[in-house]
Amino acid sequence: MALKNAFEDLATEATLGQVADSVATKDLRIARASLFGEQRIEYLGTAPPGSAETATVWTVKKFAYDGNGLISIVTVEDAAWTNRTNLF
């Protein structure tokens, strides 16, 4: 839940499934979040500022939720944000 709150500003402008136009800059990184279902984060990516979403410089995390709402997180580095659904 805390992770969802941390990226709530990114999610508020989104349609379900993607936060394509929302960008956050923090610690010289940019972030993207992709949502599914009940506005839960499914993918979270960070990259250096100015990075293209197709560049293989992203760190992408996939969040999986069990029936109790608990999550597991898998991380892939040096990936393209646009390829996130094929990484896992």
Beta strands, then each sheet from edge to edge (+ up, - down):
strand 1: 19-26
strand 2: 29-36
strand 3: 40-47
strand 4: 58-65
strand 5: 71-79
sheet 1: 1+ 2- 3+ 4- 5+
end
